[in-house]
Amino acid sequence: MSENDAALPAPGTPEVPEPDYTEGGVPGFDFVRDRIEKRYTTAVGSTELAGIGGEETVETLDKKIADRDEAAKDKLAEIRRQMRGE
């Protein structure tokens, strides 16, 4: 039997919890902290990709939404004019 075979669990034996968990199945502090940090960085990255970084204010976002709505109304009016043949 080689050294590598001794490290493998025998077939049919229950799996040992990951090192980040206690024997009772409770996650450790490091595991929880890593998960929180991962979620935080994912959220920050998503907002950056969406173009709404933390430096923007509610008023700035409201202005962007109003501008977009106005552009949509203008485009709709243009399409209606084209459909009427004007």
N, CA, C and O atoms as CSV, one atom per row, in Angstrom:
chain,resi,resn,atom,element,x,y,z
A,1,MET,N,N,0.852,-1.173,0.000
A,1,MET,CA,C,0.000,0.000,0.000
A,1,MET,C,C,0.895,1.233,0.000
A,1,MET,O,O,1.808,1.344,0.818
A,2,SER,N,N,0.631,2.161,-0.923
A,2,SER,CA,C,1.460,3.349,-1.007
A,2,SER,C,C,0.976,4.420,-0.038
A,2,SER,O,O,-0.083,4.298,0.578
A,3,GLU,N,N,1.773,5.459,0.077
A,3,GLU,CA,C,1.446,6.573,0.981
A,3,GLU,C,C,0.184,7.291,0.517
A,3,GLU,O,O,-0.592,7.753,1.353
A,4,ASN,N,N,-0.043,7.400,-0.796
A,4,ASN,CA,C,-1.228,8.069,-1.337
A,4,ASN,C,C,-2.498,7.288,-1.059
A,4,ASN,O,O,-3.555,7.884,-0.852
A,5,ASP,N,N,-2.414,5.948,-1.051
A,5,ASP,CA,C,-3.594,5.130,-0.782
A,5,ASP,C,C,-4.083,5.310,0.645
A,5,ASP,O,O,-5.285,5.209,0.894
A,6,ALA,N,N,-3.202,5.570,1.577
A,6,ALA,CA,C,-3.590,5.727,2.971
A,6,ALA,C,C,-4.388,7.006,3.175
A,6,ALA,O,O,-5.186,7.080,4.109
A,7,ALA,N,N,-4.199,8.020,2.327
A,7,ALA,CA,C,-4.901,9.287,2.478
A,7,ALA,C,C,-6.326,9.219,1.945
A,7,ALA,O,O,-7.152,10.056,2.311
A,8,LEU,N,N,-6.636,8.254,1.097
A,8,LEU,CA,C,-7.970,8.143,0.527
A,8,LEU,C,C,-8.911,7.457,1.512
A,8,LEU,O,O,-8.524,6.482,2.156
A,9,PRO,N,N,-10.149,7.958,1.638
A,9,PRO,CA,C,-11.086,7.282,2.531
A,9,PRO,C,C,-11.540,5.960,1.931
A,9,PRO,O,O,-11.586,5.801,0.711
A,10,ALA,N,N,-11.866,5.038,2.779
A,10,ALA,CA,C,-12.335,3.736,2.322
A,10,ALA,C,C,-13.723,3.907,1.710
A,10,ALA,O,O,-14.487,4.767,2.149
A,11,PRO,N,N,-14.059,3.099,0.704
A,11,PRO,CA,C,-15.381,3.208,0.081
A,11,PRO,C,C,-16.482,2.972,1.102
A,11,PRO,O,O,-16.388,2.085,1.951
A,12,GLY,N,N,-17.529,3.784,1.002
A,12,GLY,CA,C,-18.663,3.614,1.896
A,12,GLY,C,C,-18.540,4.351,3.218
A,12,GLY,O,O,-19.495,4.358,3.994
A,13,THR,N,N,-17.407,4.969,3.504
A,13,THR,CA,C,-17.269,5.707,4.759
A,13,THR,C,C,-17.806,7.117,4.570
A,13,THR,O,O,-17.709,7.667,3.473
A,14,PRO,N,N,-18.369,7.713,5.613
A,14,PRO,CA,C,-18.900,9.065,5.487
A,14,PRO,C,C,-17.781,10.062,5.203
A,14,PRO,O,O,-16.646,9.897,5.649
A,15,GLU,N,N,-18.127,11.085,4.460
A,15,GLU,CA,C,-17.157,12.106,4.100
A,15,GLU,C,C,-16.870,12.994,5.314
A,15,GLU,O,O,-17.782,13.388,6.042
A,16,VAL,N,N,-15.611,13.295,5.512
A,16,VAL,CA,C,-15.192,14.161,6.612
A,16,VAL,C,C,-15.528,15.599,6.231
A,16,VAL,O,O,-15.306,15.994,5.086
A,17,PRO,N,N,-16.060,16.394,7.166
A,17,PRO,CA,C,-16.382,17.780,6.831
A,17,PRO,C,C,-15.145,18.539,6.376
A,17,PRO,O,O,-14.024,18.222,6.773
A,18,GLU,N,N,-15.365,19.541,5.540
A,18,GLU,CA,C,-14.265,20.374,5.078
A,18,GLU,C,C,-13.607,21.039,6.275
A,18,GLU,O,O,-14.236,21.183,7.324
A,19,PRO,N,N,-12.345,21.450,6.135
A,19,PRO,CA,C,-11.636,22.034,7.270
A,19,PRO,C,C,-12.263,23.337,7.778
A,19,PRO,O,O,-12.000,23.750,8.907
A,20,ASP,N,N,-13.082,23.980,6.956
A,20,ASP,CA,C,-13.712,25.219,7.380
A,20,ASP,C,C,-14.919,24.983,8.277
A,20,ASP,O,O,-15.523,25.936,8.770
A,21,TYR,N,N,-15.273,23.724,8.490
A,21,TYR,CA,C,-16.424,23.384,9.319
A,21,TYR,C,C,-15.967,22.607,10.545
A,21,TYR,O,O,-14.950,21.914,10.515
A,22,THR,N,N,-16.723,22.732,11.610
A,22,THR,CA,C,-16.452,21.942,12.810
A,22,THR,C,C,-17.016,20.546,12.595
A,22,THR,O,O,-17.705,20.296,11.606
A,23,GLU,N,N,-16.727,19.647,13.512
A,23,GLU,CA,C,-17.256,18.284,13.425
A,23,GLU,C,C,-18.779,18.294,13.428
A,23,GLU,O,O,-19.408,17.407,12.850
A,24,GLY,N,N,-19.378,19.300,14.079
A,24,GLY,CA,C,-20.831,19.412,14.124
A,24,GLY,C,C,-21.430,20.019,12.874
A,24,GLY,O,O,-22.652,20.135,12.771
A,25,GLY,N,N,-20.586,20.416,11.907
A,25,GLY,CA,C,-21.074,20.974,10.659
A,25,GLY,C,C,-21.279,22.476,10.682
A,25,GLY,O,O,-21.905,23.029,9.777
A,26,VAL,N,N,-20.758,23.148,11.712
A,26,VAL,CA,C,-20.893,24.603,11.827
A,26,VAL,C,C,-19.714,25.260,11.115
A,26,VAL,O,O,-18.565,24.888,11.355
A,27,PRO,N,N,-19.987,26.247,10.229
A,27,PRO,CA,C,-18.880,26.900,9.535
A,27,PRO,C,C,-18.024,27.714,10.486
A,27,PRO,O,O,-18.520,28.290,11.454
A,28,GLY,N,N,-16.722,27.753,10.196
A,28,GLY,CA,C,-15.790,28.518,11.014
A,28,GLY,C,C,-15.804,29.994,10.647
A,28,GLY,O,O,-16.379,30.389,9.634
A,29,PHE,N,N,-15.164,30.799,11.480
A,29,PHE,CA,C,-15.127,32.247,11.278
A,29,PHE,C,C,-14.489,32.606,9.942
A,29,PHE,O,O,-15.017,33.446,9.213
A,30,ASP,N,N,-13.365,31.984,9.612
A,30,ASP,CA,C,-12.673,32.294,8.360
A,30,ASP,C,C,-13.549,31.992,7.151
A,30,ASP,O,O,-13.557,32.751,6.182
A,31,PHE,N,N,-14.282,30.893,7.204
A,31,PHE,CA,C,-15.165,30.519,6.113
A,31,PHE,C,C,-16.268,31.558,5.924
A,31,PHE,O,O,-16.554,31.973,4.801
A,32,VAL,N,N,-16.875,31.967,7.009
A,32,VAL,CA,C,-17.960,32.956,6.948
A,32,VAL,C,C,-17.413,34.291,6.442
A,32,VAL,O,O,-18.037,34.931,5.595
A,33,ARG,N,N,-16.269,34.710,6.945
A,33,ARG,CA,C,-15.665,35.978,6.522
A,33,ARG,C,C,-15.359,35.948,5.025
A,33,ARG,O,O,-15.620,36.922,4.319
A,34,ASP,N,N,-14.811,34.840,4.540
A,34,ASP,CA,C,-14.501,34.712,3.118
A,34,ASP,C,C,-15.757,34.792,2.260
A,34,ASP,O,O,-15.742,35.409,1.195
A,35,ARG,N,N,-16.837,34.175,2.712
A,35,ARG,CA,C,-18.095,34.230,1.952
A,35,ARG,C,C,-18.643,35.646,1.911
A,35,ARG,O,O,-19.121,36.094,0.868
A,36,ILE,N,N,-18.581,36.356,3.030
A,36,ILE,CA,C,-19.070,37.741,3.077
A,36,ILE,C,C,-18.230,38.619,2.162
A,36,ILE,O,O,-18.774,39.423,1.404
A,37,GLU,N,N,-16.922,38.475,2.223
A,37,GLU,CA,C,-16.038,39.273,1.365
A,37,GLU,C,C,-16.293,38.975,-0.112
A,37,GLU,O,O,-16.263,39.889,-0.936
A,38,LYS,N,N,-16.541,37.719,-0.455
A,38,LYS,CA,C,-16.815,37.357,-1.837
A,38,LYS,C,C,-18.113,38.009,-2.311
A,38,LYS,O,O,-18.173,38.544,-3.417
A,39,ARG,N,N,-19.144,37.965,-1.479
A,39,ARG,CA,C,-20.418,38.588,-1.855
A,39,ARG,C,C,-20.265,40.098,-1.996
A,39,ARG,O,O,-20.835,40.702,-2.904
A,40,TYR,N,N,-19.502,40.701,-1.103
A,40,TYR,CA,C,-19.288,42.152,-1.153
A,40,TYR,C,C,-18.560,42.542,-2.442
A,40,TYR,O,O,-18.968,43.474,-3.135
A,41,THR,N,N,-17.487,41.827,-2.754
A,41,THR,CA,C,-16.735,42.176,-3.952
A,41,THR,C,C,-17.558,41.923,-5.219
A,41,THR,O,O,-17.420,42.656,-6.198
A,42,THR,N,N,-18.400,40.906,-5.209
A,42,THR,CA,C,-19.282,40.655,-6.343
A,42,THR,C,C,-20.263,41.806,-6.512
A,42,THR,O,O,-20.504,42.258,-7.632
A,43,ALA,N,N,-20.829,42.283,-5.412
A,43,ALA,CA,C,-21.781,43.400,-5.471
A,43,ALA,C,C,-21.102,44.673,-5.962
A,43,ALA,O,O,-21.659,45.397,-6.787
A,44,VAL,N,N,-19.905,44.946,-5.460
A,44,VAL,CA,C,-19.174,46.143,-5.883
A,44,VAL,C,C,-18.844,46.047,-7.373
A,44,VAL,O,O,-19.005,47.020,-8.111
A,45,GLY,N,N,-18.392,44.900,-7.805
A,45,GLY,CA,C,-18.069,44.707,-9.216
A,45,GLY,C,C,-19.287,44.852,-10.109
A,45,GLY,O,O,-19.197,45.418,-11.198
A,46,SER,N,N,-20.421,44.347,-9.657
A,46,SER,CA,C,-21.652,44.464,-10.442
A,46,SER,C,C,-22.072,45.907,-10.610
A,46,SER,O,O,-22.479,46.314,-11.699
A,47,THR,N,N,-21.976,46.692,-9.540
A,47,THR,CA,C,-22.368,48.102,-9.651
A,47,THR,C,C,-21.395,48.855,-10.549
A,47,THR,O,O,-21.806,49.751,-11.286
A,48,GLU,N,N,-20.121,48.508,-10.500
A,48,GLU,CA,C,-19.152,49.160,-11.372
A,48,GLU,C,C,-19.421,48.818,-12.830
A,48,GLU,O,O,-19.343,49.687,-13.699
A,49,LEU,N,N,-19.738,47.555,-13.102
A,49,LEU,CA,C,-20.036,47.155,-14.468
A,49,LEU,C,C,-21.320,47.809,-14.965
A,49,LEU,O,O,-21.444,48.119,-16.150
A,50,ALA,N,N,-22.267,48.018,-14.069
A,50,ALA,CA,C,-23.527,48.656,-14.447
A,50,ALA,C,C,-23.360,50.161,-14.615
A,50,ALA,O,O,-24.251,50.829,-15.139
A,51,GLY,N,N,-22.234,50.692,-14.179
A,51,GLY,CA,C,-21.975,52.116,-14.340
A,51,GLY,C,C,-22.617,52.982,-13.284
A,51,GLY,O,O,-22.796,54.182,-13.493
A,52,ILE,N,N,-22.965,52.400,-12.160
A,52,ILE,CA,C,-23.553,53.202,-11.093
A,52,ILE,C,C,-22.688,53.085,-9.843
A,52,ILE,O,O,-23.104,52.529,-8.828
A,53,GLY,N,N,-21.493,53.615,-9.940
A,53,GLY,CA,C,-20.558,53.556,-8.821
A,53,GLY,C,C,-21.092,54.300,-7.614
A,53,GLY,O,O,-22.059,55.053,-7.728
A,54,GLY,N,N,-20.489,54.103,-6.480
A,54,GLY,CA,C,-20.948,54.667,-5.225
A,54,GLY,C,C,-20.911,56.180,-5.160
A,54,GLY,O,O,-21.559,56.764,-4.291
A,55,GLU,N,N,-20.171,56.844,-6.055
A,55,GLU,CA,C,-20.046,58.297,-5.973
A,55,GLU,C,C,-21.270,59.025,-6.523
A,55,GLU,O,O,-21.419,60.228,-6.312
A,56,GLU,N,N,-22.137,58.313,-7.219
A,56,GLU,CA,C,-23.320,58.955,-7.781
A,56,GLU,C,C,-24.391,59.123,-6.713
A,56,GLU,O,O,-24.547,58.289,-5.820
A,57,THR,N,N,-25.119,60.219,-6.831
A,57,THR,CA,C,-26.170,60.499,-5.860
A,57,THR,C,C,-27.512,60.063,-6.420
A,57,THR,O,O,-27.630,59.717,-7.596
A,58,VAL,N,N,-28.504,60.087,-5.575
A,58,VAL,CA,C,-29.850,59.732,-5.994
A,58,VAL,C,C,-30.333,60.712,-7.064
A,58,VAL,O,O,-30.988,60.318,-8.029
A,59,GLU,N,N,-30.006,61.982,-6.884
A,59,GLU,CA,C,-30.429,62.992,-7.859
A,59,GLU,C,C,-29.813,62.721,-9.227
A,59,GLU,O,O,-30.479,62.877,-10.251
A,60,THR,N,N,-28.559,62.319,-9.249
A,60,THR,CA,C,-27.892,62.012,-10.507
A,60,THR,C,C,-28.571,60.836,-11.192
A,60,THR,O,O,-28.811,60.864,-12.399
A,61,LEU,N,N,-28.879,59.807,-10.420
A,61,LEU,CA,C,-29.551,58.644,-10.995
A,61,LEU,C,C,-30.955,58.997,-11.463
A,61,LEU,O,O,-31.391,58.524,-12.513
A,62,ASP,N,N,-31.672,59.822,-10.698
A,62,ASP,CA,C,-33.006,60.260,-11.111
A,62,ASP,C,C,-32.941,61.025,-12.421
A,62,ASP,O,O,-33.805,60.855,-13.281
A,63,LYS,N,N,-31.921,61.870,-12.585
A,63,LYS,CA,C,-31.746,62.643,-13.814
A,63,LYS,C,C,-31.488,61.704,-14.984
A,63,LYS,O,O,-32.042,61.897,-16.066
A,64,LYS,N,N,-30.648,60.685,-14.778
A,64,LYS,CA,C,-30.368,59.724,-15.843
A,64,LYS,C,C,-31.649,58.993,-16.265
A,64,LYS,O,O,-31.899,58.789,-17.453
A,65,ILE,N,N,-32.439,58.609,-15.286
A,65,ILE,CA,C,-33.687,57.899,-15.581
A,65,ILE,C,C,-34.639,58.811,-16.340
A,65,ILE,O,O,-35.262,58.386,-17.313
A,66,ALA,N,N,-34.756,60.062,-15.905
A,66,ALA,CA,C,-35.637,61.017,-16.584
A,66,ALA,C,C,-35.173,61.255,-18.016
A,66,ALA,O,O,-35.998,61.313,-18.927
A,67,ASP,N,N,-33.879,61.391,-18.227
A,67,ASP,CA,C,-33.337,61.583,-19.573
A,67,ASP,C,C,-33.633,60.377,-20.462
A,67,ASP,O,O,-33.994,60.527,-21.630
A,68,ARG,N,N,-33.478,59.196,-19.903
A,68,ARG,CA,C,-33.743,57.974,-20.665
A,68,ARG,C,C,-35.225,57.877,-21.020
A,68,ARG,O,O,-35.574,57.507,-22.141
A,69,ASP,N,N,-36.099,58.210,-20.062
A,69,ASP,CA,C,-37.538,58.179,-20.330
A,69,ASP,C,C,-37.918,59.184,-21.413
A,69,ASP,O,O,-38.738,58.886,-22.282
A,70,GLU,N,N,-37.325,60.365,-21.360
A,70,GLU,CA,C,-37.605,61.388,-22.370
A,70,GLU,C,C,-37.140,60.927,-23.753
A,70,GLU,O,O,-37.839,61.133,-24.745
A,71,ALA,N,N,-35.980,60.316,-23.817
A,71,ALA,CA,C,-35.472,59.796,-25.085
A,71,ALA,C,C,-36.388,58.698,-25.618
A,71,ALA,O,O,-36.618,58.609,-26.824
A,72,ALA,N,N,-36.909,57.864,-24.723
A,72,ALA,CA,C,-37.828,56.792,-25.137
A,72,ALA,C,C,-39.116,57.383,-25.693
A,72,ALA,O,O,-39.627,56.899,-26.703
A,73,LYS,N,N,-39.651,58.422,-25.051
A,73,LYS,CA,C,-40.874,59.073,-25.546
A,73,LYS,C,C,-40.641,59.694,-26.921
A,73,LYS,O,O,-41.493,59.597,-27.804
A,74,ASP,N,N,-39.481,60.333,-27.098
A,74,ASP,CA,C,-39.150,60.940,-28.391
A,74,ASP,C,C,-39.048,59.876,-29.485
A,74,ASP,O,O,-39.539,60.070,-30.597
A,75,LYS,N,N,-38.417,58.770,-29.166
A,75,LYS,CA,C,-38.260,57.683,-30.135
A,75,LYS,C,C,-39.625,57.095,-30.497
A,75,LYS,O,O,-39.882,56.805,-31.665
A,76,LEU,N,N,-40.492,56.919,-29.512
A,76,LEU,CA,C,-41.831,56.393,-29.759
A,76,LEU,C,C,-42.622,57.347,-30.651
A,76,LEU,O,O,-43.312,56.905,-31.570
A,77,ALA,N,N,-42.529,58.635,-30.390
A,77,ALA,CA,C,-43.218,59.626,-31.232
A,77,ALA,C,C,-42.692,59.569,-32.661
A,77,ALA,O,O,-43.468,59.677,-33.611
A,78,GLU,N,N,-41.394,59.402,-32.820
A,78,GLU,CA,C,-40.801,59.299,-34.151
A,78,GLU,C,C,-41.313,58.071,-34.889
A,78,GLU,O,O,-41.638,58.149,-36.074
A,79,ILE,N,N,-41.387,56.943,-34.203
A,79,ILE,CA,C,-41.877,55.702,-34.815
A,79,ILE,C,C,-43.336,55.872,-35.231
A,79,ILE,O,O,-43.723,55.431,-36.313
A,80,ARG,N,N,-44.145,56.502,-34.390
A,80,ARG,CA,C,-45.556,56.722,-34.727
A,80,ARG,C,C,-45.692,57.612,-35.954
A,80,ARG,O,O,-46.540,57.357,-36.810
A,81,ARG,N,N,-44.863,58.663,-36.054
A,81,ARG,CA,C,-44.894,59.541,-37.225
A,81,ARG,C,C,-44.545,58.762,-38.486
A,81,ARG,O,O,-45.172,58.950,-39.528
A,82,GLN,N,N,-43.549,57.889,-38.396
A,82,GLN,CA,C,-43.127,57.100,-39.553
A,82,GLN,C,C,-44.232,56.130,-39.974
A,82,GLN,O,O,-44.430,55.894,-41.166
A,83,MET,N,N,-44.947,55.569,-39.004
A,83,MET,CA,C,-45.997,54.623,-39.335
A,83,MET,C,C,-47.186,55.311,-40.001
A,83,MET,O,O,-47.886,54.700,-40.809
A,84,ARG,N,N,-47.416,56.583,-39.662
A,84,ARG,CA,C,-48.507,57.344,-40.283
A,84,ARG,C,C,-48.084,57.872,-41.642
A,84,ARG,O,O,-48.920,58.376,-42.392
A,85,GLY,N,N,-46.826,57.768,-41.969
A,85,GLY,CA,C,-46.331,58.226,-43.258
A,85,GLY,C,C,-45.991,59.701,-43.284
A,85,GLY,O,O,-45.961,60.309,-44.354
A,86,GLU,N,N,-45.742,60.267,-42.167
A,86,GLU,CA,C,-45.406,61.700,-42.102
A,86,GLU,C,C,-43.956,61.937,-42.378
A,86,GLU,O,O,-43.503,63.081,-42.364
